[in-house]
Amino acid sequence: MSESNLIKYVQTTCPYCGVGCTLNLVVKDGKCVGVEAYKRSPVNDGKLCPKGVTCWEHVRSPDRLTAPLIKKNGKFEEASWDEALDLVAAKLNDIRARGLIDEVGLPRVAATFGHGGTPASYMGSFPAYLSAWGMIDYSFGSGQGVKCVHSEHLYGEYWHRAFTVSADTPNANSIVSFGANVEITGGPCAAARHASARVRGAQRVQIEPHLSITAGASAEWVPIKPKTDPAFMFAMIHILVHENPRERLDLVFLRDTTSSPYLVGPHGYFMRDPDSLKPLIWDSSRNAAVPHDTPGIEPMLEGRVVVAHAIEIGVDEERWRHTDCSAETSFFMLVSHMHKYSPEWAAAICDVPASTIRRIANEFLDQACVGQTVEVDGEFGVGVNYVMVCQHFELHAIKCVRGIGNQLAQKDFAVVVCTNAGGPVAEKTTDTAAASLIREYLSQD
Ligand code: SF4
């Protein structure tokens, strides 16, 4: 066989979305002539979505942009690289001559890479150039990652210390999804994972205004008034903490592996040991507040106490010193805060009957498997067989309630967040306990 008839397969990664399917480019005569899924990839399991299947066509498409375009007389016209670079240089020189800051004190130059988290290593010397330039407005653009415009990664880093925030569909029995259209946006692996889970008996409830593909492929679709899903979620929290016995919650997990027992002071920040500045929790065996990592303690999960000595530190390093000061545990504050968000309250906002919200919350809780463990890839973790996927940052408050973590070893819960938190309750959702948790999370190494 002549060299020219040889077909080569070049393994690479689909460039389109954050799924990152593995594929083989089919190369003949030194030219890319097709694409095939890489069958041994655990990411896409030998499958590609329509975008991935056709991605090779762009290489030699007559519509592919191969030169800069400059808008002239309202139309984009092809230009040489010298012309384009001269134009950019002239504009930058003009700005530098006028000053980097405009009349209202804002940078005149803005830079976006489409995605806030695109690593510097992918941008060559551009970051160095911008650094040398001076003040730049980076405030627009969103999301994280090289290929994906998804701020879940940003919040995922905050909450889970994981860039990837993926629902643990293969191990879940119950999935409550708020508008995450994973059957479409999750690529072939998400669809395959869900299909396998359904065969195993898992149930997904899709809560969103329209009958999406994901809703159509779910066990149940719950139509909801747009942008009111935080009300639904708050009612779920209410049901968990106010309509069920405490023992049904994973109290051990909450107590021992979350900051739920941390004491919160009158300014809404953690009460800290005045010397070590570590957050304080109430040790029931000593009847005293102690740093959270003190060995051999019995942390109080719920209640209000008087702390002899503590310090609160605000976001701008404000400091409040306290003597004999009242403090509440984070979990106690969360429970108090959620008292008014009943299913009846939510029903009036989101147009979903209170009985439906109550049923879904209780079914969710029924699948909690509190105390069980699960083996994932040879490692054991806490087995809580439910998953909640949402588009709202506020849902993380539920995590405080159920003591839910989705670190890989635990494999019990996953939340997908976008930036579109809105609706009538969004502005009310910054409950102090959750805010304190965020701050504590961010202050960790
Ligand atoms: S899901 Fe589709 S677009 Fe995304 S990486 Fe896989 S093949 Fe590419």
Boltz pocket constraint, residues with backbone or C-beta under 6 A from the ligand:
constraints:
  - pocket:
      binder: B
      contacts: [[A, 14], [A, 15], [A, 16], [A, 17], [A, 18], [A, 19], [A, 20], [A, 21], [A, 44], [A, 47], [A, 48], [A, 49], [A, 50], [A, 51], [A, 52], [A, 53], [A, 185], [A, 186], [A, 187], [A, 188]]
      max_distance: 6.0
